[in-house]
Amino acid sequence: MIGRCTPVNCYAYFLQILYLFFNPTGSRFTMNLYFNAIQLFACSGPRKSHMP
């Protein structure tokens, strides 16, 4: 689920990436890190035609 691309959301994804990076917690660590990185890239990158 990709939320709206707002500066607040981008900042939240960035903070989550930092948190996961410094606090690895088991097998879900990698998936959560990739998920947040993809979300951050989608929000900070060029606007896609299918993005809201």
C-alpha distance matrix in Angstrom:
0.0 3.8 6.3 9.8 11.9 14.7 17.2 16.5 12.8 14.3 17.0 15.0 13.1 16.7 18.2 15.9 16.9 20.5 20.3 19.1 21.7 24.5 23.5 22.7 22.2 22.6 20.7 17.2 18.2 17.7 14.2 13.1 15.0 13.7 10.0 11.1 13.5 11.1 9.1 12.7 14.0 11.6 12.6 16.2 16.9 18.2 16.4 15.2 16.3 13.0 11.3 11.8
3.8 0.0 3.8 6.8 8.3 11.3 14.0 13.7 10.2 11.3 14.5 13.1 11.3 14.6 16.6 15.0 15.8 19.3 19.7 18.9 21.1 24.0 23.6 23.1 23.2 24.0 22.3 18.8 19.1 18.3 15.3 13.8 14.9 13.4 10.0 10.1 11.9 9.5 6.7 9.9 11.1 8.4 8.9 12.6 13.5 14.7 13.0 12.2 13.7 10.9 8.5 9.1
6.3 3.8 0.0 3.7 6.3 8.6 11.6 11.0 7.8 10.0 12.8 11.5 10.8 14.2 15.9 14.8 16.3 19.4 19.7 19.6 22.0 24.5 24.2 24.2 24.4 25.7 24.4 20.7 20.8 20.6 17.8 15.6 16.6 15.9 12.4 11.5 13.6 11.8 8.4 10.5 12.5 9.9 8.8 12.5 14.2 15.4 13.3 13.4 14.8 12.4 9.2 8.4
9.8 6.8 3.7 0.0 3.8 5.9 9.5 9.6 7.4 9.4 12.5 12.1 12.0 14.9 16.8 16.5 17.9 20.7 21.5 21.8 23.8 26.3 26.4 26.7 27.2 28.8 27.6 24.0 23.7 23.4 20.9 18.6 19.1 18.3 15.2 13.7 15.2 13.5 10.0 11.1 12.7 10.0 7.9 11.3 13.1 13.8 11.4 12.2 13.5 11.8 8.2 6.6
11.9 8.3 6.3 3.8 0.0 3.8 6.9 8.3 6.4 7.0 10.4 11.1 10.7 12.9 15.3 15.7 16.5 19.1 20.5 21.0 22.5 25.0 25.6 26.1 27.1 28.8 27.8 24.3 23.4 22.8 20.8 18.5 18.2 17.4 14.8 12.9 13.5 12.2 8.9 8.8 10.1 7.8 4.8 7.7 9.8 10.8 9.0 10.8 12.9 12.2 8.4 7.9
14.7 11.3 8.6 5.9 3.8 0.0 3.8 5.3 5.2 6.3 8.6 9.9 10.7 12.4 14.3 15.4 16.7 18.6 20.0 21.1 22.6 24.6 25.4 26.5 27.6 29.7 29.2 25.6 24.5 24.3 22.6 19.9 19.5 19.3 16.9 14.3 15.1 14.6 11.2 10.2 12.1 10.7 7.1 8.8 11.7 13.0 11.7 14.1 16.1 15.7 11.9 10.8
17.2 14.0 11.6 9.5 6.9 3.8 0.0 3.8 5.5 5.0 6.1 8.5 9.9 10.4 12.2 14.2 15.3 16.5 18.2 19.9 21.0 22.7 23.9 25.3 26.9 29.3 29.1 25.7 24.1 24.0 22.9 20.0 19.0 19.3 17.5 14.3 14.8 15.2 12.1 10.0 12.2 11.9 8.2 8.4 11.9 13.8 13.5 16.4 18.8 18.8 15.1 14.4
16.5 13.7 11.0 9.6 8.3 5.3 3.8 0.0 3.8 5.5 5.1 6.1 8.7 9.8 10.5 12.3 14.3 15.4 16.4 18.3 19.9 21.2 22.0 23.7 24.9 27.5 27.6 24.1 22.7 23.2 22.0 18.7 18.2 19.1 17.0 13.7 15.0 15.8 12.4 10.9 13.9 13.7 10.2 11.2 14.8 17.0 16.4 18.8 21.1 20.4 16.7 15.7
12.8 10.2 7.8 7.4 6.4 5.2 5.5 3.8 0.0 3.8 5.4 5.0 6.2 8.5 9.8 10.5 12.3 14.3 15.1 16.3 18.2 20.1 20.5 21.6 22.6 24.9 24.6 21.1 19.9 20.2 18.7 15.5 15.3 15.9 13.5 10.5 12.1 12.5 9.0 8.2 11.4 10.9 8.0 9.9 13.2 15.5 14.8 16.7 19.1 17.9 14.2 13.6
14.3 11.3 10.0 9.4 7.0 6.3 5.0 5.5 3.8 0.0 3.8 5.4 5.2 6.1 8.6 9.9 10.6 12.4 14.2 15.3 16.5 18.6 19.7 20.7 22.3 24.5 24.2 20.9 19.2 19.0 18.0 15.1 14.0 14.3 12.7 9.4 9.9 10.7 7.8 5.5 8.6 9.1 6.2 6.9 10.5 13.3 13.5 15.7 18.6 18.0 14.5 14.7
17.0 14.5 12.8 12.5 10.4 8.6 6.1 5.1 5.4 3.8 0.0 3.8 5.5 5.0 6.2 8.6 9.8 10.6 12.2 14.2 15.2 16.7 17.9 19.6 21.4 24.1 24.3 21.2 19.1 19.5 19.0 15.8 14.5 15.7 14.5 10.8 11.5 13.3 10.8 8.3 11.5 12.7 9.9 9.9 13.6 16.6 17.1 19.4 22.4 21.8 18.2 18.2
15.0 13.1 11.5 12.1 11.1 9.9 8.5 6.1 5.0 5.4 3.8 0.0 3.8 5.4 5.1 6.2 8.7 9.9 10.4 12.2 14.1 15.5 16.0 17.6 18.8 21.5 21.8 18.5 16.8 17.6 16.8 13.3 12.8 14.5 12.7 9.2 11.1 12.9 10.1 8.8 12.6 13.3 11.1 12.1 15.6 18.6 18.7 20.4 23.2 21.9 18.4 18.3
13.1 11.3 10.8 12.0 10.7 10.7 9.9 8.7 6.2 5.2 5.5 3.8 0.0 3.8 5.4 5.0 6.2 8.7 9.8 10.5 12.2 14.4 14.9 15.8 17.2 19.4 19.3 16.0 14.2 14.5 13.6 10.4 9.5 10.8 9.2 5.5 7.4 9.3 6.9 5.8 9.6 10.7 9.4 10.5 13.4 16.7 17.1 18.4 21.4 20.1 16.9 17.5
16.7 14.6 14.2 14.9 12.9 12.4 10.4 9.8 8.5 6.1 5.0 5.4 3.8 0.0 3.8 5.4 5.1 6.4 8.6 9.9 10.5 12.6 14.0 15.3 17.4 19.9 20.2 17.3 14.8 15.0 15.0 12.0 10.0 11.6 11.2 7.5 7.8 10.6 9.3 6.7 9.9 12.1 10.8 10.5 13.5 17.1 18.2 20.0 23.3 22.4 19.3 20.1
18.2 16.6 15.9 16.8 15.3 14.3 12.2 10.5 9.8 8.6 6.2 5.1 5.4 3.8 0.0 3.8 5.4 5.1 6.1 8.6 9.7 10.7 11.8 13.9 15.8 18.8 19.7 16.9 14.4 15.4 15.8 12.4 10.9 13.5 13.0 9.4 10.6 13.6 12.1 10.2 13.6 15.6 14.0 14.1 17.2 20.8 21.6 23.4 26.5 25.4 22.2 22.6
15.9 15.0 14.8 16.5 15.7 15.4 14.2 12.3 10.5 9.9 8.6 6.2 5.0 5.4 3.8 0.0 3.8 5.4 5.0 6.0 8.4 9.9 10.1 11.4 12.8 15.6 16.2 13.2 11.0 12.3 12.4 8.8 8.0 10.9 10.1 7.0 9.2 12.1 10.8 10.0 13.4 15.1 14.3 15.1 17.8 21.3 22.0 23.1 26.1 24.6 21.6 22.2
16.9 15.8 16.3 17.9 16.5 16.7 15.3 14.3 12.3 10.6 9.8 8.7 6.2 5.1 5.4 3.8 0.0 3.8 5.4 5.2 6.0 8.7 9.7 10.4 12.6 15.0 15.3 12.8 9.9 10.3 11.0 8.2 5.8 8.6 9.1 6.2 6.9 10.4 10.3 9.1 11.8 14.2 14.1 14.2 16.5 20.2 21.4 22.4 25.7 24.4 21.7 22.9
20.5 19.3 19.4 20.7 19.1 18.6 16.5 15.4 14.3 12.4 10.6 9.9 8.7 6.4 5.1 5.4 3.8 0.0 3.8 5.5 5.0 6.3 8.4 10.2 13.0 15.8 17.0 15.0 11.7 12.6 14.1 11.3 8.9 12.0 12.9 10.0 10.3 14.0 13.8 12.0 14.6 17.3 16.7 16.3 18.8 22.6 24.0 25.5 28.8 27.8 24.9 26.0
20.3 19.7 19.7 21.5 20.5 20.0 18.2 16.4 15.1 14.2 12.2 10.4 9.8 8.6 6.1 5.0 5.4 3.8 0.0 3.8 5.4 5.4 5.8 8.2 10.3 13.6 15.3 13.2 10.3 12.3 13.7 10.6 9.3 13.0 13.4 10.8 12.3 15.7 15.2 14.1 17.1 19.4 18.8 18.9 21.6 25.3 26.3 27.5 30.7 29.2 26.3 27.1
19.1 18.9 19.6 21.8 21.0 21.1 19.9 18.3 16.3 15.3 14.2 12.2 10.5 9.9 8.6 6.0 5.2 5.5 3.8 0.0 3.8 5.5 4.9 5.4 7.7 10.5 11.7 9.8 6.6 8.6 10.2 7.6 6.4 10.2 11.1 9.5 10.8 14.1 14.3 13.9 16.5 18.7 18.9 19.3 21.4 25.1 26.1 26.9 30.0 28.3 25.8 26.9
21.7 21.1 22.0 23.8 22.5 22.6 21.0 19.9 18.2 16.5 15.2 14.1 12.2 10.5 9.7 8.4 6.0 5.0 5.4 3.8 0.0 3.8 5.6 6.1 9.5 11.9 13.2 12.0 8.3 9.2 11.8 10.0 7.5 10.9 12.8 11.1 11.2 14.8 15.7 14.6 16.6 19.5 19.8 19.5 21.4 25.1 26.7 27.6 31.0 29.7 27.2 28.7
24.5 24.0 24.5 26.3 25.0 24.6 22.7 21.2 20.1 18.6 16.7 15.5 14.4 12.6 10.7 9.9 8.7 6.3 5.4 5.5 3.8 0.0 3.8 6.2 9.5 12.5 14.7 14.0 10.4 12.2 14.9 12.9 11.0 14.5 16.2 14.3 14.7 18.4 18.8 17.6 19.9 22.7 22.6 22.3 24.5 28.2 29.8 30.9 34.3 33.0 30.3 31.5
23.5 23.6 24.2 26.4 25.6 25.4 23.9 22.0 20.5 19.7 17.9 16.0 14.9 14.0 11.8 10.1 9.7 8.4 5.8 4.9 5.6 3.8 0.0 3.8 6.2 9.6 12.3 11.5 8.6 11.4 13.7 11.7 10.9 14.6 15.8 14.4 15.7 19.0 19.2 18.7 21.3 23.6 23.7 23.9 26.1 29.8 31.0 31.8 34.9 33.3 30.7 31.7
22.7 23.1 24.2 26.7 26.1 26.5 25.3 23.7 21.6 20.7 19.6 17.6 15.8 15.3 13.9 11.4 10.4 10.2 8.2 5.4 6.1 6.2 3.8 0.0 3.8 6.4 8.8 8.6 5.6 8.3 11.0 9.9 9.4 12.8 14.3 13.9 15.0 18.0 18.8 18.8 21.0 23.2 23.9 24.3 26.1 29.7 30.8 31.2 34.3 32.5 30.2 31.6
22.2 23.2 24.4 27.2 27.1 27.6 26.9 24.9 22.6 22.3 21.4 18.8 17.2 17.4 15.8 12.8 12.6 13.0 10.3 7.7 9.5 9.5 6.2 3.8 0.0 3.8 6.9 6.8 5.5 9.1 10.9 10.0 10.8 14.0 14.9 15.0 16.8 19.3 19.9 20.5 22.8 24.6 25.3 26.2 28.0 31.5 32.3 32.4 35.2 33.0 30.9 32.0
22.6 24.0 25.7 28.8 28.8 29.7 29.3 27.5 24.9 24.5 24.1 21.5 19.4 19.9 18.8 15.6 15.0 15.8 13.6 10.5 11.9 12.5 9.6 6.4 3.8 0.0 3.8 5.6 5.7 8.4 10.2 10.6 11.8 14.2 15.4 16.3 17.9 19.9 21.0 22.0 23.9 25.6 26.8 27.9 29.2 32.5 33.3 33.0 35.7 33.4 31.6 33.0
20.7 22.3 24.4 27.6 27.8 29.2 29.1 27.6 24.6 24.2 24.3 21.8 19.3 20.2 19.7 16.2 15.3 17.0 15.3 11.7 13.2 14.7 12.3 8.8 6.9 3.8 0.0 3.8 5.4 6.7 7.8 9.3 10.9 12.4 13.5 15.3 16.7 18.1 19.6 21.1 22.6 24.0 25.6 26.9 27.9 31.0 31.6 31.0 33.5 31.1 29.7 31.3
17.2 18.8 20.7 24.0 24.3 25.6 25.7 24.1 21.1 20.9 21.2 18.5 16.0 17.3 16.9 13.2 12.8 15.0 13.2 9.8 12.0 14.0 11.5 8.6 6.8 5.6 3.8 0.0 3.8 5.7 5.4 6.0 8.4 10.1 10.4 12.1 14.1 15.4 16.3 18.1 19.9 21.0 22.4 24.0 25.1 28.2 28.6 28.0 30.5 28.0 26.4 27.8
18.2 19.1 20.8 23.7 23.4 24.5 24.1 22.7 19.9 19.2 19.1 16.8 14.2 14.8 14.4 11.0 9.9 11.7 10.3 6.6 8.3 10.4 8.6 5.6 5.5 5.7 5.4 3.8 0.0 3.8 5.6 5.3 6.1 8.7 9.9 10.7 12.2 14.3 15.4 16.4 18.2 19.9 21.2 22.2 23.5 26.8 27.7 27.5 30.3 28.2 26.3 27.9
17.7 18.3 20.6 23.4 22.8 24.3 24.0 23.2 20.2 19.0 19.5 17.6 14.5 15.0 15.4 12.3 10.3 12.6 12.3 8.6 9.2 12.2 11.4 8.3 9.1 8.4 6.7 5.7 3.8 0.0 3.8 5.5 5.1 6.2 8.5 10.0 10.5 12.2 14.2 15.2 16.3 18.2 20.0 20.8 21.6 24.8 25.9 25.4 28.3 26.4 24.8 26.8
14.2 15.3 17.8 20.9 20.8 22.6 22.9 22.0 18.7 18.0 19.0 16.8 13.6 15.0 15.8 12.4 11.0 14.1 13.7 10.2 11.8 14.9 13.7 11.0 10.9 10.2 7.8 5.4 5.6 3.8 0.0 3.8 5.4 5.2 6.0 8.6 9.8 10.5 12.2 14.1 15.2 16.3 18.3 19.8 20.4 23.4 23.9 23.2 25.8 23.5 22.1 24.0
13.1 13.8 15.6 18.6 18.5 19.9 20.0 18.7 15.5 15.1 15.8 13.3 10.4 12.0 12.4 8.8 8.2 11.3 10.6 7.6 10.0 12.9 11.7 9.9 10.0 10.6 9.3 6.0 5.3 5.5 3.8 0.0 3.8 5.5 5.0 6.1 8.4 9.9 10.5 12.1 14.1 15.2 16.5 18.0 19.3 22.4 22.9 22.6 25.3 23.1 21.1 22.6
15.0 14.9 16.6 19.1 18.2 19.5 19.0 18.2 15.3 14.0 14.5 12.8 9.5 10.0 10.9 8.0 5.8 8.9 9.3 6.4 7.5 11.0 10.9 9.4 10.8 11.8 10.9 8.4 6.1 5.1 5.4 3.8 0.0 3.8 5.5 5.3 6.1 8.6 9.9 10.5 12.2 14.2 15.4 16.2 17.5 20.8 21.9 22.0 25.0 23.3 21.2 23.0
13.7 13.4 15.9 18.3 17.4 19.3 19.3 19.1 15.9 14.3 15.7 14.5 10.8 11.6 13.5 10.9 8.6 12.0 13.0 10.2 10.9 14.5 14.6 12.8 14.0 14.2 12.4 10.1 8.7 6.2 5.2 5.5 3.8 0.0 3.8 5.5 5.0 6.1 8.5 9.8 10.4 12.1 14.2 15.1 15.6 18.7 19.7 19.3 22.4 20.6 19.0 21.3
10.0 10.0 12.4 15.2 14.8 16.9 17.5 17.0 13.5 12.7 14.5 12.7 9.2 11.2 13.0 10.1 9.1 12.9 13.4 11.1 12.8 16.2 15.8 14.3 14.9 15.4 13.5 10.4 9.9 8.5 6.0 5.0 5.5 3.8 0.0 3.8 5.5 5.2 6.2 8.6 9.9 10.6 12.4 14.2 15.0 17.8 18.2 17.7 20.4 18.3 16.5 18.3
11.1 10.1 11.5 13.7 12.9 14.3 14.3 13.7 10.5 9.4 10.8 9.2 5.5 7.5 9.4 7.0 6.2 10.0 10.8 9.5 11.1 14.3 14.4 13.9 15.0 16.3 15.3 12.1 10.7 10.0 8.6 6.1 5.3 5.5 3.8 0.0 3.8 5.4 5.0 6.0 8.5 9.7 10.5 11.9 13.6 16.8 17.3 17.6 20.6 18.9 16.4 17.9
13.5 11.9 13.6 15.2 13.5 15.1 14.8 15.0 12.1 9.9 11.5 11.1 7.4 7.8 10.6 9.2 6.9 10.3 12.3 10.8 11.2 14.7 15.7 15.0 16.8 17.9 16.7 14.1 12.2 10.5 9.8 8.4 6.1 5.0 5.5 3.8 0.0 3.8 5.4 5.1 6.1 8.5 9.9 10.4 11.4 14.8 16.1 16.5 19.9 18.7 16.5 18.6
11.1 9.5 11.8 13.5 12.2 14.6 15.2 15.8 12.5 10.7 13.3 12.9 9.3 10.6 13.6 12.1 10.4 14.0 15.7 14.1 14.8 18.4 19.0 18.0 19.3 19.9 18.1 15.4 14.3 12.2 10.5 9.9 8.6 6.1 5.2 5.4 3.8 0.0 3.8 5.4 5.1 6.0 8.6 9.9 10.0 12.8 13.6 13.4 16.6 15.2 13.4 15.8
9.1 6.7 8.4 10.0 8.9 11.2 12.1 12.4 9.0 7.8 10.8 10.1 6.9 9.3 12.1 10.8 10.3 13.8 15.2 14.3 15.7 18.8 19.2 18.8 19.9 21.0 19.6 16.3 15.4 14.2 12.2 10.5 9.9 8.5 6.2 5.0 5.4 3.8 0.0 3.8 5.5 5.1 6.2 8.6 9.8 12.5 12.5 12.8 15.7 14.2 11.6 13.3
12.7 9.9 10.5 11.1 8.8 10.2 10.0 10.9 8.2 5.5 8.3 8.8 5.8 6.7 10.2 10.0 9.1 12.0 14.1 13.9 14.6 17.6 18.7 18.8 20.5 22.0 21.1 18.1 16.4 15.2 14.1 12.1 10.5 9.8 8.6 6.0 5.1 5.4 3.8 0.0 3.8 5.5 5.2 5.9 8.0 11.4 12.3 13.5 16.9 16.1 13.2 14.8
14.0 11.1 12.5 12.7 10.1 12.1 12.2 13.9 11.4 8.6 11.5 12.6 9.6 9.9 13.6 13.4 11.8 14.6 17.1 16.5 16.6 19.9 21.3 21.0 22.8 23.9 22.6 19.9 18.2 16.3 15.2 14.1 12.2 10.4 9.9 8.5 6.1 5.1 5.5 3.8 0.0 3.8 5.4 5.2 5.3 8.7 10.3 11.3 14.9 14.7 12.4 14.8
11.6 8.4 9.9 10.0 7.8 10.7 11.9 13.7 10.9 9.1 12.7 13.3 10.7 12.1 15.6 15.1 14.2 17.3 19.4 18.7 19.5 22.7 23.6 23.2 24.6 25.6 24.0 21.0 19.9 18.2 16.3 15.2 14.2 12.1 10.6 9.7 8.5 6.0 5.1 5.5 3.8 0.0 3.8 5.8 5.4 7.5 7.7 8.2 11.6 11.0 8.6 11.1
12.6 8.9 8.8 7.9 4.8 7.1 8.2 10.2 8.0 6.2 9.9 11.1 9.4 10.8 14.0 14.3 14.1 16.7 18.8 18.9 19.8 22.6 23.7 23.9 25.3 26.8 25.6 22.4 21.2 20.0 18.3 16.5 15.4 14.2 12.4 10.5 9.9 8.6 6.2 5.2 5.4 3.8 0.0 3.8 5.7 7.9 7.7 9.5 12.7 12.4 9.1 10.5
16.2 12.6 12.5 11.3 7.7 8.8 8.4 11.2 9.9 6.9 9.9 12.1 10.5 10.5 14.1 15.1 14.2 16.3 18.9 19.3 19.5 22.3 23.9 24.3 26.2 27.9 26.9 24.0 22.2 20.8 19.8 18.0 16.2 15.1 14.2 11.9 10.4 9.9 8.6 5.9 5.2 5.8 3.8 0.0 3.8 6.8 8.3 10.9 14.4 14.9 12.0 13.6
16.9 13.5 14.2 13.1 9.8 11.7 11.9 14.8 13.2 10.5 13.6 15.6 13.4 13.5 17.2 17.8 16.5 18.8 21.6 21.4 21.4 24.5 26.1 26.1 28.0 29.2 27.9 25.1 23.5 21.6 20.4 19.3 17.5 15.6 15.0 13.6 11.4 10.0 9.8 8.0 5.3 5.4 5.7 3.8 0.0 3.8 6.4 8.6 12.3 13.3 11.2 13.6
18.2 14.7 15.4 13.8 10.8 13.0 13.8 17.0 15.5 13.3 16.6 18.6 16.7 17.1 20.8 21.3 20.2 22.6 25.3 25.1 25.1 28.2 29.8 29.7 31.5 32.5 31.0 28.2 26.8 24.8 23.4 22.4 20.8 18.7 17.8 16.8 14.8 12.8 12.5 11.4 8.7 7.5 7.9 6.8 3.8 0.0 3.8 6.2 9.6 11.6 10.1 12.6
16.4 13.0 13.3 11.4 9.0 11.7 13.5 16.4 14.8 13.5 17.1 18.7 17.1 18.2 21.6 22.0 21.4 24.0 26.3 26.1 26.7 29.8 31.0 30.8 32.3 33.3 31.6 28.6 27.7 25.9 23.9 22.9 21.9 19.7 18.2 17.3 16.1 13.6 12.5 12.3 10.3 7.7 7.7 8.3 6.4 3.8 0.0 3.8 6.6 8.5 6.8 9.0
15.2 12.2 13.4 12.2 10.8 14.1 16.4 18.8 16.7 15.7 19.4 20.4 18.4 20.0 23.4 23.1 22.4 25.5 27.5 26.9 27.6 30.9 31.8 31.2 32.4 33.0 31.0 28.0 27.5 25.4 23.2 22.6 22.0 19.3 17.7 17.6 16.5 13.4 12.8 13.5 11.3 8.2 9.5 10.9 8.6 6.2 3.8 0.0 3.8 5.4 5.2 8.5
16.3 13.7 14.8 13.5 12.9 16.1 18.8 21.1 19.1 18.6 22.4 23.2 21.4 23.3 26.5 26.1 25.7 28.8 30.7 30.0 31.0 34.3 34.9 34.3 35.2 35.7 33.5 30.5 30.3 28.3 25.8 25.3 25.0 22.4 20.4 20.6 19.9 16.6 15.7 16.9 14.9 11.6 12.7 14.4 12.3 9.6 6.6 3.8 0.0 3.8 5.6 8.1
13.0 10.9 12.4 11.8 12.2 15.7 18.8 20.4 17.9 18.0 21.8 21.9 20.1 22.4 25.4 24.6 24.4 27.8 29.2 28.3 29.7 33.0 33.3 32.5 33.0 33.4 31.1 28.0 28.2 26.4 23.5 23.1 23.3 20.6 18.3 18.9 18.7 15.2 14.2 16.1 14.7 11.0 12.4 14.9 13.3 11.6 8.5 5.4 3.8 0.0 3.8 6.5
11.3 8.5 9.2 8.2 8.4 11.9 15.1 16.7 14.2 14.5 18.2 18.4 16.9 19.3 22.2 21.6 21.7 24.9 26.3 25.8 27.2 30.3 30.7 30.2 30.9 31.6 29.7 26.4 26.3 24.8 22.1 21.1 21.2 19.0 16.5 16.4 16.5 13.4 11.6 13.2 12.4 8.6 9.1 12.0 11.2 10.1 6.8 5.2 5.6 3.8 0.0 3.8
11.8 9.1 8.4 6.6 7.9 10.8 14.4 15.7 13.6 14.7 18.2 18.3 17.5 20.1 22.6 22.2 22.9 26.0 27.1 26.9 28.7 31.5 31.7 31.6 32.0 33.0 31.3 27.8 27.9 26.8 24.0 22.6 23.0 21.3 18.3 17.9 18.6 15.8 13.3 14.8 14.8 11.1 10.5 13.6 13.6 12.6 9.0 8.5 8.1 6.5 3.8 0.0
